[in-house]
Amino acid sequence: MNPIPADLQIDAGWLLRVQPRAPLRAHSVMVIDGIIVDVLPTADVQARYAPKRHADMTGHIVLPGLVNAHCHAAMSLMRGIADDVVLHEWLQAHIWPREAAHVSAAFVFDGSLLAAAEMIRGGITACSDMYFFPDATARALRQSGMRVQLGLPILEFPSAYAPDADGYLQRGLAVRDSLRDDPLISFALAPHATYTVSDTMFARIVTYAEELGLPIQTHLHETAGEVAAGVAAHGCRPLTRLSGLGALGPAFMAIHAVHCNDNDVALLAGHASHVVHCPSSNLKLGSGIAPVSAMLSRGINVALGTDGAASNNRLDLFEEMRIAALLAKGVTQDATTLPAQKAVEMATLGGARALGLEAAIGSLEVGKSADIIAVAVTSPELSPIFDPYSHLVYAAGRADVSHAWVAGDCILDDRQLTYCDLSAILRLAQHWQEKLR
């Protein structure tokens, strides 16, 4: 039998498919037309396939590309601009005034390029982004080679992007119509929060989401003050309010979900909704610690997000995995809570599920897109290896990522960005620093 032509062969010292969970040694991933067509022992490849390209990652852990389930990419330009203040002050005194003065399509494009460079170098191949001018975000992230879900932002107050909530919704839907044929772009309706979007608009969002088959994502129960204000204004907790409006369901993402009591967790579980856990941002803003262990025990899919670099200040899912695992153990006083394998799953397949993309990405399975990263593990700091999942969460970091592919296309090659001009991006960052100062 003649060998089957293939586009790419990736050999792995350790291969983590995530699903199935068991690590594999000395296995290879075969890719044709951007799709994984086989996972087999490296020793068997030559007899079955004739690849055009061969990536020898035998000194690496190879796994699915990380999925950043919540970020505001363009806010990378505001990294460090207002640190060590509470969320309310951070937004109203520092972030919103600067956004009003400076946010434009150019700002969003340049900031998203900066974020893309950071994310790709850290093994993030897909993200869900929520910000103004999502078409500019899309152009920047796609130029970099990333996969992106555009959260189409909706707020009641005016901005340079839209005059009112209806304007946001209509502009967002127009972006969807113009970009819907790009296979690496998906969409979600993204009302900012229950305190910035009215019941009337939430009801319209639910209708559009159902008609168009779009997920809904929103900041929810991020702070105790938000929950208390929601109860005072509406007579119920924000999550209960959204349930009454029909927003919850398998296509709903609760971002942050820090201040959730037992009833809130039961409500999310009962609707098979998703939670996007952003531990670093929650800690840095003093918002609190989400009850992730309780959520996982109720079968809720929990993904990981970085939030924006203005509140984190890193777009680093390796750090989020480690902090999430350590926080869960500390809060429960149980070292078995949120084991390393689960943390890696949250950063890959969990993110894919939250975005509604689990059929395409999140695990290295035949038929899925070849969104793959390689983590070099030959340094003294990463030797020896007994459990590759544990290594990724507790020992490795984003600087150890050497290669990344999206749909079989190499977007990071030996730590060098393939499609990003890093020098030009850094010059743009300096330009905006001067304007924002």
N, C-alpha and C positions, 0 to 999 in steps of 0.2 A: 504494500500500500504506500502510495506517495505521501510524503509529509504535507500537512495542511498549511497553506500560507497563512501567516499571522502578522499583524502589524507590530506587536510589542510583546516581549517576554520580560517579566520582572522576577528575578530570583530573590528569595528572602531567606536570611538566616533563621529568623522567626517570622511566621506569618500569623497575624491575628485577623481572622475573618469577622470577628464579633458575633456573627450568627452564621454557623454554629460557633459556640464559645471556645472550644478547645484549641489551644495554640498548636501550630504545625511547625516542624523543623524541616529545613531544606526543601521547601516547596516553591513552586512558581505560579504566577498568575499570567494567563495568556489573554491577549486583547486583540479583537478584530473590530474595526470601525467604532472604536471608543467603548465597546461593550466587553465585559468579562465573558469569555467563552469556555474557560477551563481553569481549574485549580488542581494541580497535580504535582507529584514528586519531581524535583528538578532532574533527577536521573532519568526520568521517562520522557522528557520533553523532546530530545533530539529525534527519537524514533517516531514521534507523532506530529511535530510541528516544524515549520521553516519560518522563523520570525525575521522580519526586516530589521527590527531594532532589538537590542538586548541590554537590559539594565541589570548589572550585577550588584545586588543589594545583600550579599551574603553576610556582610558585617552590620546588618541593620535589622530593626523590627519594622516590618511592613504591615500597614493597617489602613482602614478606610480614612479618607480625608476628614478632618475635624469639621463639625458643623456648628458655627456660632449662631445660636438660635435667637439672639437679640443684640443688635448694636445700632448705633447712630454713627455711621462711618465718618461723615463729614465733620463731626465734632472732634475728630483728631486734631484739628487746627486749634482747638481750645484746650488741649491737654495742659493741665496744671494751672489754668487761669484763675481758678477759684477753689482752692483746696482747704480742707479742714473747716468747712461750714456745713450747717444742717441743710437738708434738701430744700426746704421752703426758701431760705435765704439764698441758697445756691442758684435756684431757678430765678427768683424774682429780682434779686439785686445784681446778679452777675451774668447769668446765661441769657435770659430773655432780652435784656437791653442790648447786649452785643449781637444777638441774632437779629433783632429789629434793625440795627444799624448796618450790619454787614452781610447777612445771608442773602445769597443770590445763586443763580445757576453756576456761575464761575466758582464761587466759594465751595459749593457742594461738590462740584467735579474735582477740584484740586484737593479738597479734604478727603474725598473718597479714594483718590489715587494714593494718598499718603497711607490711609487705612489699609488699602489693599496690599501695599508693599509689606506693611507690618504683619497682616494676617497670613499672607502666603508664606512668608519667612518663618512663621510659627506653625505651619501645618494646617491652617484653616483654608479649606478649598471651597466652602459654601457658607453663606451667611444670610440671615434675615435682617433687613435694614429698615428702619422707620425714621424718615426725615423729610424735610421740605425738598422740592425739586427732585423727586425720585427718578425722573428720566436722566438727570445729570449723574446721579448715583449709578444708574444702570450703565451708562456709557463708560464711566471710570472703571467699575468692577469688571465689566466685560472686556474692556481694553486690556486689563491685567490678566485675563484668563479665568477669573473666578466664576463660580455659579452663584446666583443671587436670587433670593425672594424679596421682592419690593413690597414693603408695607406701605400702602398708600395712605398718607397721613390725613386725619380729619380732626379739626378743632373748631371751636366756636369763635375764636378771636382772629382778627385779620393779621396778615403777614405779607411779606413781599411775594409770597407764592399764591395766596388766594385771599379774597376779602371776607369770606364767611364759610360756615360749614358746608353749605351747598356748593360753593366754589371749589373747596378742597375735594369734595366727592367727585364732582364732574371732571376736574383736572386729572384726578387720579385714574378715573375710568378711561379717560382719553389716553393716558400713558399706557394703560393695559392694552387698549386696542392697537396702539402703534407698535408695541413690543411683543405681543403675544406669540409671534411665530419664532422667537428665539428659543431654542430648546434648553438653554441654560438660564432662562429667566422665568420665574413664577411670581405670583402675586398674592397679596392678602389685603383685606381692608383693615386699616390701623387707626381706629379712634384712639386719640392720645390717652385719655383716662376718663373715669366716670365724673371727675370734677371739672373737665374741660369740654365735655360733650353732653348735650341734653338728651332726655328720654326720647323726644321726637326724632332727633337725628339717629340715635341708637336703633330705633325701630326701623328707620329707613335703611340703615346699614345692614340689619338682619335680613331685610327683604332682598336687597341687592346681593348679599352673600349667598342666599338660598337660590336666587335666580341664576347667578353666574357661577355657582360652585366654588366660591372663594372662601378661604378661612378668615377668621377674625382674630386679631391680636390687639391687646390693650394692656397698659400699665394698670395693675390692680393690687389693692391692699399692700402698697409699698411701705406705707408708714402708718403708725397708730393714729396720727392726726388725721390722715385721709379717711380712715374708717370712721372715726368719731364724727368728723364733719359730714360724712355721707349719711350717717344715722340721724344727725340733727336736721339735715336738709330733706331727707326722704323717708325717714321713719324706719329704715332698714339698712343693713350692711350692704356695701356696694355690690358684692357678689350676688346677694339675694336679689337686689334690684335688677342686675343683668339677667338673672334667671327668669324673673318675671317678664322681661322684655324679649325672651326667647333667644338670647345671644349664646347661651351655653350649649355645648354639644361636642362631638368628636372633632370638629374643625375649629375649636376655640382654644386660644392660647392665653393663659393668665401669666403676664410677665411680672416677675418678682414674687407675688403671692406670699409676702413675708408674714403679715398679720392675719393668719388663717386659724380659726378655732376648729374644734372637732366638727361642727356643723358645716363650716365652709369646706373642709376637706371632704366630707361626705357628699356635699353638693357637687364638687368637682368630679369626684369618683363616679357618682351616679350618672353624670352626663358624659363620662369618658373624655373629659376635657384634659388639656395638657397644661403643664406648668413649665415656665422658663425660669430657672434658678440662676441668679446673678450674684453669687456670694461676695465677691470682692467689692463691687459697687455698693451692695447693701451694708457691708461692714464699714466702708470708708465714709459713707454718708450717715452712719449711725442709725440706719433704718431698722436694723434688727436681724434676726436669723430665721429663715423660713423653716417650717416643720417638715423637712424633706423626708425624714424617716417615716413619719406618719403618712405622708403622701405615698411613698413607695409601698408601704405595707397595705394600703388600700388599692394598689394596682394602678395608681396614676402614673402616666408617662411623664417623667421629669427630664427636661433637656437643660443644657447649660448655655448661658450667654455671658458676654463680657459687659454689656451695656456700652455706653460711649466712653471714649478715652478721656473725656472731660470729667468723668466721675469715677474712673477706675484706677489708674490711668494707663492701663495696658489692655491691648486686645490679644489676650494670651490665654488660650483654653487649657494649656498645661497647668498654669497657675490655678485656674478655676477648678480643674479636676482635683488637684491636691487640696485646695482650701475646702471644697465641698465635702470631700471625704473626711478631712480632719474635723471640720465643724460638726458633722453628723455624729462622729464618734464622741466628741467632747460633750455635746448637748445631751446625748443619750447615756453617756458613761458606759458605752458598750463598744468594744474594739471591733466587733463583727459587723457593726452598722456601716452601710455603704462601702462594701469592699472595693478594691481597685478595679476589678473587672466591671462592676456596675458603673463606676465613675467613667471608665472608657466608653462604655455603652451609652451613657448619658451624653457624652461629647461627640458621638458618632450616630448610631442608629436612633437614639433618643431624640436627637435634634432633627434627624430626617423625618421621624414620625410626627413630631410637632409641626413641621412645615408641610406635612402631607406628601413628602417625597420618598417615603420608605420603599416604594417599589423601584426607585431608581438609584438611590444612594444610601450610605450609612453602614453597609456591610459588604464584604467581598464575596458575593454570590454570583453564580453563573446567571447571566441575563441582566445584571445591573451595570450601570455606568462605571467605567474605570476611573473613579475619583479616589486616588490612592496617595499615601505619603510614606516616606521612608525615614526612619529615625536612626541615626548612627549610634552604635552602642559599643564601640571598641575602645573608648577612652578609659583611663583608670577610674574615673568617677562612676562609670557604669559597668564595672566588672567586679565579680562575675555576675551572670544572670541565672537566677533560679526560677523566676516567674516574670515573664515579659509584661504582663498587665501591671504588676506591682512596680516594675521599673519605670513604666511610663508615668505613673501617678506620683510616686514617691522619690524618684531619683532623677529622671530625665527632665529636660526643659526644652523650650522652643528653640533654643540655639542649637540643639542636637538634630533638628530637622534638616535633612540635606536635599531631599527631592520631593516634588509634588506633581501629580498629574490630575487633570480634569478631563473626563471623557477621553482618556488615553493621551491627551496632549500635555507635554511636559511644561509646567509653568514655573518650576523651580528646579534648576539643574546644578547639582553640587553647590548649593547655597546661593546660587546666582539667579536673580529674577530673569525670566525669559522675555517677558513682554513689557516690563516696567523700566523706564530710564530713571534709576535711583538718584542720580545727580540732579536731574531736572526736577524731580519730585521734592528733593530737599531745598532746592532754590525757591520753589513755590511756597513751601512751608515757611521759609524765612520771610518771604514777601508778606504773607498773611500775619506773621508774628508782629511785624512792624505796624500793620494796619490795626490789629486788635489790641495792641499794647495800651 
